[in-house]
Amino acid sequence: MNDITAPPVGQHRLVSPRVGEQIAEELSRSANIIASYYEKHKSEMPANVACALTREMSRLRDLASRVKPAPQEDDKEG
């Protein structure tokens, strides 16, 4: 196992902005696939499965928002 630990999210950029956008897009797409499945089958699934799917959708969307690069400001005030 590696002894290297990743810095906390938001402190250092570990990937380029373009790669961050691609990762965020994949995470969002995965969340949307789960959401589509959930909507189609929610009436027939047990509550614990529905809860797990809902939590996973939230987790993926949260991760997507974390890796997506922040918009760059062109204007500097001061």
C-alpha positions in Angstrom: 0.0 0.0 0.0 1.2 3.5 -0.7 2.3 5.8 2.1 1.3 8.8 0.0 -1.9 10.4 1.1 -3.9 12.7 -1.2 -4.4 16.3 0.0 -8.0 17.2 1.1 -10.3 18.1 -1.7 -10.1 21.8 -2.6 -6.6 22.4 -1.4 -4.6 21.1 -4.4 -5.6 20.3 -8.0 -4.6 16.7 -8.7 -5.7 16.7 -12.3 -6.0 19.2 -15.1 -9.2 21.2 -15.5 -10.1 19.3 -18.7 -9.7 16.0 -17.0 -11.7 17.3 -14.0 -14.5 18.2 -16.3 -14.4 14.7 -17.9 -14.5 13.0 -14.5 -17.4 15.2 -13.3 -19.3 14.5 -16.5 -18.9 10.7 -16.0 -19.9 10.9 -12.4 -23.0 13.0 -13.3 -23.8 10.5 -16.1 -23.6 7.6 -13.6 -25.9 9.4 -11.2 -28.4 10.0 -14.0 -28.4 6.3 -15.0 -29.1 5.3 -11.4 -31.8 8.0 -11.2 -33.4 6.6 -14.4 -33.4 3.1 -13.0 -34.8 4.3 -9.7 -37.7 6.1 -11.3 -38.6 3.1 -13.4 -38.5 0.6 -10.6 -39.2 2.5 -7.4 -42.7 1.0 -6.9 -41.3 -2.5 -6.8 -38.1 -2.1 -4.9 -37.6 -2.6 -1.1 -37.1 0.6 0.9 -33.5 -0.3 1.8 -32.6 -0.6 -1.9 -34.3 2.8 -2.7 -32.4 4.4 0.2 -29.1 3.0 -1.1 -29.7 4.2 -4.6 -30.7 7.6 -3.4 -27.6 7.9 -1.3 -25.4 6.7 -4.2 -26.9 9.3 -6.5 -26.2 12.0 -3.9 -22.6 10.8 -3.4 -21.9 10.7 -7.1 -23.3 14.2 -7.7 -21.3 15.5 -4.7 -18.1 14.0 -6.1 -18.9 15.5 -9.5 -19.2 19.0 -8.0 -15.9 18.6 -6.1 -13.8 17.6 -9.1 -15.3 20.0 -11.6 -12.9 22.9 -11.9 -14.1 26.3 -10.5 -14.7 29.0 -13.1 -11.7 31.2 -13.6 -12.0 34.9 -13.0 -10.6 37.0 -15.8 -11.2 40.3 -14.0 -9.1 41.1 -11.0 -10.5 43.6 -8.6 -8.4 45.8 -6.5 
